[in-house]
Amino acid sequence: MYVLIGGAGMMGLGLAQQLLNLGHTIAIIDADPLACRFVREKIGVMAFEGSAVSTTVLLEAGIRQANAVIAALRDDALNLALITLSRSYGISHIVVRMRDREFWEAYRLAGASHIISTIDLAVTTMVNAIEYPQVESMMHFEQGQVEVLKLPVPGDCYVAGRTVAQIAQDPRFPTGSLIIGYQCHAHGNLEIPNGSTVLEAGSTILVVTRPEMVHPMIDYLGIHASHLPTLEVSHPTL
């Protein structure tokens, strides 16, 4: 897939690297010549110097051949213009990074296929870290109607050493919940467990449940905040 990215900030660079690793052909447009040079030399993808909302630059970057466009510019108004231009060239798969929620409806009307609010994602992640310190990560689906939790299985955790079937048959196991993933160790492959899968100490599980069952699930598993390692991570501003 040929993916055209507008913006060579931290977001655009990160996307370019990951998509390149997945085997896609990537091109970035940015007005900063130093950023374009960095893209070419350090990441190894095509970079076009100029405005991502210039039709001349977009045509030079091959927008007519692009399969998808990512609008990751620092300004919502510019992202909106890039969406509009991309649609005019027949691009239907357009992902946009939204900074200001007031642009949500404008992005939708302009034809963005996916609108990603970086502020909302950061706020939600931080709130979850405070509200559910036992959960390594959490994802929301269907407007928050379903939660997928990534949870550790420490040695003194209730489920350690038990099979998925034993856990599912326990009447105390939160109703409507499922264990859908199992990773035997940090560098192991994520597996789809069956009833005979034993949840070993030191492993990680993925659980799907309802929002109101998150706390009961954590209580049932017997996982405490002290089970999680303390990490100090610093990320650059997106």
Secondary structure, 3 states (H helix, E strand, C coil): CEEEEECCCHHHHHHHHHHHHCCCEEEEEECCHHHHHHHHHHHCCEEEECCCCCHHHHHHCCHHHCCEEEECCCCHHHHHHHHHHHHHCCCCCEEEEECCHHHHHHHHHHCCCEEEEHHHHHHHHHHHHHHCCCCCEEEEECCCCEEEEEEEECCCCCCCCCEHHHHHHCCCCCCCCEEEEEECCCCCCCECCCCCCECCCCEEEEEEECHHHHHHHHHHHCCCHHHCCCCCCCCCCC
